[in-house]
Structure formats: structure tokens, C-alpha cells
Amino acid sequence: KRDFGKNYSLSFSAGTDSTAAMLLMPKNTILGYHQRDYVSMIDHRNAFNLIDYVKKERDVVIVKSNHEQIRSDYGKSNGFSTDYAAGVHLILLADYLDLKGVAFGLVIENGWLKKGAEYRDFADTTHWKYWSKRFNEAGLHLVLPVNMISEAGCMKICHSNEIGQHLNSCMRGNGITGCGKCWKCFHKNGPIGRSIDHSSVEISTYLQKRPLRTAMHALWAIKNMKLEHLVPDLDLLLQQDFSWWESYYSPGLKLLPIDLRGTIEKNLLEKLEVLDDPSKLININLFP
């Protein structure tokens, strides 16, 4: 077993959820950008635009890696081999950076909700128990600073800050705008007033999938943009009030390392309201 180091780090994608995690964590958190270094659809210009802004005040460690291509040796497509492969750069540099933890921008939709559509007790899942144990065996805390927040909450944190002007989660953008045609543009750029094409192949295809992809947040985005007419079969689901979706679910704080909990909770309270009726989350089962 590796001994715990002294520093916390964040697998910093320069996207919305990751940036919200950065704003909640202590300012001495080491930011590590994983630059996927092989021919693909990914365009790093939007990410580098934000990184350049962040680097005016703090360092960002940029590590190139083509490890996703290892899967092709086994007849699989390029991609992350596990949920946390996005943090491989920090895991491998744990001794060099003297790390005691690696943080990821996992949100409510991927933790406390199963496929964004049905509540589960994330703290009691096989996923959390297995991966937190595996990280601990490497002398690292698995830190999920936005596990108690939805993507909508992360958007609110980021865009109430000057940093939001430099942030664009689209991975196909040109460093100035998003592509406007991908699902990420639909649910992260559209709701803040950026131009999207909801008739694009990807967006229209995902809107017709059932269960709906990233379901709860997608419903919030659809209602936010007044696009209910695109999904008439979801009319009943869209009649509910979604204002609570921007609050935070306080039980998620218990998953954080004790020495981080106070700082993150203090920063949360300055930016979002506590979800005063947890049943709104606990009772979610959108596509039974």
C-alpha cells in the first residue's frame, strides 16, 4: 500500500462540472489536464481557452496521453477503460506530486441517480465501495466534490463567476464557440443562451431516445429552453417544477474526506441553496 501524500489534485477537464469542482476545492489543489493525444473528434481549443485564463492565477499541469488506444489492441474502440481513467495522469504522477487524493467532476446524475433517471443510495453502491477502496490502496482519496450537485448546479456556480465567460464544455468547438450540434452543447450551452441547432442529427437522435439520455438534467434543459414541443410524449414529466434541481443534496458531503468537507461545504453555501426536501431527489424514477 502506498502512503498518503500531502496534496489534493483535480482531474481538470476544463468543462463545466470540473470547473465547478475547482471553484469548490481549496485554492492549493493541483489542477491536472489530461490531453487526449491521438487523432479523434476531440478539439482542445475550448479547454485551452479556459486553461489560459486559469493560468493567470495558478498552475495547470498538462499531461499528454494516448492510453485510450490500448483498447484497440483488444478489439475495442478507443476510449476510457474505466470511469476514472480520465485521471490516469494524476494517478501515475501521485508520487511526483505527493498526492493524497484525486478529484473528479462526477455529478448527481452519475452518482445518486442511475443513468440520470432513478434514485439510488450512491454511498451504498458497489461502484463507490469498490473504487474508493481501490484508490485508498494506492494511498489516494477518491474525491467527488460535486457529487451532491446536478449539472444545472455546476452551471450556476460557474456562470455566476467571471470564469464562465471563458468556459465552454463543447469538445468539438473552435476555442470561441461550441459546435452547437452536439448533446453537450444542447444541455450545457443552450440553457445559458448560447446558440444551438436542436435539429442536428446528434441532438434530435438523443431527444428521441427512451430512457432519455442524462434524463433529469435533460428535462431541466428542455424546460429551461422552452423546447417541450420537441418531446410531446414527456409532457407529464415536464409539468413539474425543476427549480430545486439547482440546489445541493447535503448527504453527498459525507463522501468527502473529512479535511476537505468544511471548505467545500462553506463554498457551497455561498453559491447554492441546500435541497430542503430530499424526497424530490429520492423519489425520482422517470422511466420505471
C-alpha positions in Angstrom: 0.0 0.0 0.0 1.3 3.5 -0.9 1.3 6.0 1.9 -0.9 9.1 1.5 0.9 12.2 0.4 0.2 15.8 1.3 -1.6 17.3 -1.7 -5.1 17.1 -3.3 -5.5 17.2 -7.1 -8.3 17.6 -9.6 -8.6 15.8 -12.9 -9.4 19.1 -14.6 -11.2 18.7 -17.9 -11.9 22.4 -18.3 -15.6 21.6 -18.6 -18.4 22.9 -16.5 -18.5 20.1 -13.8 -14.8 20.1 -13.5 -14.6 23.9 -13.2 -17.3 23.9 -10.5 -15.2 21.3 -8.6 -12.2 23.6 -8.9 -14.2 26.6 -7.5 -15.3 24.5 -4.5 -12.0 22.9 -3.6 -9.1 24.7 -1.8 -7.1 27.0 -4.0 -3.9 24.9 -3.4 -5.5 22.0 -5.2 -3.2 20.8 -8.1 -5.0 21.0 -11.4 -4.1 18.3 -13.9 -5.4 18.5 -17.5 -5.4 15.2 -19.3 -4.7 16.0 -23.0 -6.0 13.1 -25.1 -3.2 12.9 -27.6 -4.3 10.9 -30.7 -6.4 11.6 -33.8 -10.0 11.9 -32.8 -13.0 14.3 -32.9 -11.8 16.0 -29.8 -10.7 19.6 -30.2 -8.8 21.0 -27.2 -9.1 24.7 -28.1 -12.1 25.5 -25.9 -10.3 23.7 -23.0 -7.1 25.6 -23.6 -9.0 28.9 -23.7 -10.2 28.3 -20.2 -6.8 26.9 -19.1 -5.1 30.1 -20.3 -7.4 32.1 -18.2 -6.9 29.9 -15.1 -3.2 30.0 -15.5 -3.2 33.8 -14.9 -3.6 32.9 -11.2 -2.5 29.2 -10.7 -0.6 26.4 -12.4 -2.3 23.7 -14.6 -0.3 20.6 -15.2 -0.9 19.4 -18.7 -0.1 15.7 -19.5 -0.5 14.2 -23.0 -1.6 10.6 -23.2 -2.8 8.2 -25.8 -3.6 5.4 -23.4 -7.2 5.2 -24.7 -5.8 3.4 -27.8 -4.8 0.4 -25.7 -8.4 -0.8 -26.0 -7.9 -1.2 -29.8 -5.4 -4.0 -29.1 -8.3 -5.9 -27.7 -10.8 -5.3 -30.5 -12.5 -2.4 -28.7 -12.9 1.2 -29.8 -10.7 3.9 -28.4 -11.9 5.3 -25.0 -11.6 5.2 -21.3 -11.2 1.7 -19.8 -12.9 2.7 -16.5 -14.9 5.5 -15.1 -11.8 7.1 -13.6 -9.3 6.6 -16.5 -9.7 10.3 -17.1 -7.4 10.7 -14.0 -4.7 8.3 -15.1 -2.2 11.2 -15.5 -2.6 12.2 -11.8 -2.6 8.6 -10.6 0.7 7.9 -12.3 2.2 11.2 -11.0 0.9 10.6 -7.5 4.5 10.2 -6.0 5.9 13.0 -8.1 3.2 15.4 -7.0 3.0 13.9 -3.5 -0.7 13.3 -3.8 -3.2 12.2 -1.1 -6.3 12.4 -3.3 -7.6 12.8 -6.9 -10.9 14.6 -7.5 -13.3 14.1 -10.4 -16.3 16.1 -11.6 -18.9 13.4 -11.0 -22.3 15.0 -10.6 -25.7 13.8 -9.1 -26.8 12.4 -12.4 -23.9 9.9 -12.4 -23.8 9.2 -8.7 -27.1 9.5 -6.8 -29.1 8.8 -9.9 -28.8 5.7 -12.0 -28.4 6.8 -15.7 -29.7 10.2 -14.6 -33.2 8.7 -14.2 -33.7 6.7 -11.0 -32.5 7.4 -7.4 -30.0 5.1 -5.7 -28.1 5.4 -2.5 -24.8 6.1 -4.0 -22.9 5.8 -0.8 -24.1 2.2 -0.6 -23.4 1.2 -4.2 -20.8 -1.4 -5.3 -19.3 1.3 -7.5 -18.5 3.7 -4.6 -17.3 0.9 -2.3 -15.1 -0.7 -4.9 -13.5 2.4 -6.4 -13.0 4.3 -3.1 -11.2 1.2 -1.8 -9.0 0.8 -4.9 -7.9 4.5 -4.7 -7.2 4.1 -0.9 -5.0 1.1 -1.7 -2.9 3.5 -3.8 -2.7 6.0 -0.9 -5.3 8.2 -2.6 -8.7 9.5 -1.6 -11.3 9.3 -4.4 -12.7 12.9 -4.1 -16.1 13.8 -5.7 -16.5 17.4 -4.8 -19.7 17.9 -6.9 -21.3 14.6 -6.3 -24.1 16.4 -4.4 -24.7 18.9 -7.3 -26.5 18.5 -10.6 -25.1 19.7 -13.9 -27.5 22.6 -13.5 -26.0 23.5 -10.1 -22.5 23.3 -11.6 -23.6 25.7 -14.4 -24.9 28.1 -11.8 -21.7 28.0 -9.9 -19.6 28.6 -13.0 -21.7 31.2 -14.7 -22.1 33.4 -11.6 -18.3 33.7 -11.7 -16.2 35.7 -14.3 -14.7 32.3 -15.3 -18.0 31.4 -17.0 -17.2 33.9 -19.8 -14.1 31.7 -20.7 -15.8 28.3 -20.3 -17.3 26.2 -23.0 -17.8 22.4 -22.4 -18.1 21.5 -26.1 -15.2 19.2 -27.1 -15.7 20.0 -30.8 -15.7 23.8 -30.5 -13.1 26.2 -32.1 -11.9 28.0 -29.0 -14.5 30.7 -29.4 -17.8 28.9 -29.5 -19.2 25.4 -29.2 -20.2 23.4 -32.3 -23.9 23.9 -31.4 -24.8 20.5 -32.7 -23.7 18.0 -30.0 -25.6 16.8 -26.9 -23.2 18.6 -24.6 -24.0 21.9 -26.4 -27.7 21.1 -26.0 -27.7 20.7 -22.3 -24.8 22.9 -21.2 -24.6 25.7 -23.7 -28.3 26.0 -24.8 -29.7 26.7 -21.2 -27.3 29.7 -20.8 -28.4 31.3 -24.1 -25.7 30.1 -26.4 -26.7 29.2 -30.0 -27.6 25.5 -30.6 -29.2 23.6 -33.5 -31.7 21.3 -31.9 -32.4 19.7 -35.3 -28.9 18.4 -35.6 -28.5 14.6 -36.1 -27.0 14.0 -32.6 -29.4 16.2 -30.6 -32.5 15.1 -32.4 -31.5 11.4 -32.0 -30.8 11.8 -28.3 -34.1 13.6 -27.7 -35.9 10.6 -29.1 -34.2 8.0 -27.0 -36.1 6.4 -24.2 -35.0 6.4 -21.5 -33.8 9.9 -22.2 -30.0 10.4 -22.0 -28.9 12.2 -18.8 -32.6 12.2 -18.2 -33.2 14.5 -15.2 -30.9 17.2 -16.4 -32.1 16.9 -20.0 -35.7 17.5 -18.8 -34.5 20.6 -16.9 -32.7 21.9 -20.0 -35.7 21.2 -22.3 -38.0 23.2 -19.9 -35.4 25.9 -19.4 -35.2 26.4 -23.2 -38.9 26.0 -23.7 -38.5 23.2 -26.1 -41.2 20.9 -24.8 -42.8 20.6 -28.2 -39.8 18.5 -29.3 -40.7 15.7 -26.9 -44.6 15.7 -26.6 -44.6 12.2 -25.0 -42.7 13.6 -22.0 -45.4 16.2 -21.3 -46.3 14.8 -17.9 -42.7 14.7 -16.7 -42.1 18.3 -17.9 -45.0 19.7 -15.9 -43.1 19.5 -12.6 -41.2 22.4 -11.1 -37.5 22.0 -11.6 -36.2 24.9 -9.6 -34.9 22.6 -6.9 -32.5 20.9 -9.4 -30.1 23.8 -8.8 -29.8 23.1 -5.1 -27.4 20.7 -3.5 -28.0 17.3 -1.7 -26.3 17.6 1.6 -25.8 13.8 2.2 -23.2 13.9 -0.6 -20.9 15.8 1.8 -20.4 12.7 3.8 -18.5 11.1 0.9 -15.8 13.7 1.1 -12.5 13.4 3.1 -13.0 15.0 6.5 -10.2 17.5 5.9 -11.9 18.8 2.7 -15.5 18.7 3.9 -15.6 22.0 5.7 -14.0 24.0 2.9 -16.3 22.6 0.2 -19.4 23.0 2.4 -18.5 26.6 3.1 -18.0 27.3 -0.6 -21.2 25.5 -1.5 -23.3 27.6 0.9 -22.0 30.8 -0.7 -23.2 29.6 -4.1 -26.2 27.3 -3.9 -29.1 26.6 -1.6 -29.5 23.3 0.3 -32.1 20.9 -1.1 -34.7 21.3 1.8 -36.9 18.5 0.6 -34.7 15.5 -0.2 -37.7 13.5 -1.3 -37.7 15.4 -4.6 -34.5 13.6 -5.4 -35.1 10.3 -3.6 -38.5 9.8 -5.3 -37.1 10.1 -8.9 -37.9 7.2 -11.1 -38.5 8.7 -14.5 -38.8 5.6 -16.7 -39.9 2.7 -14.5 
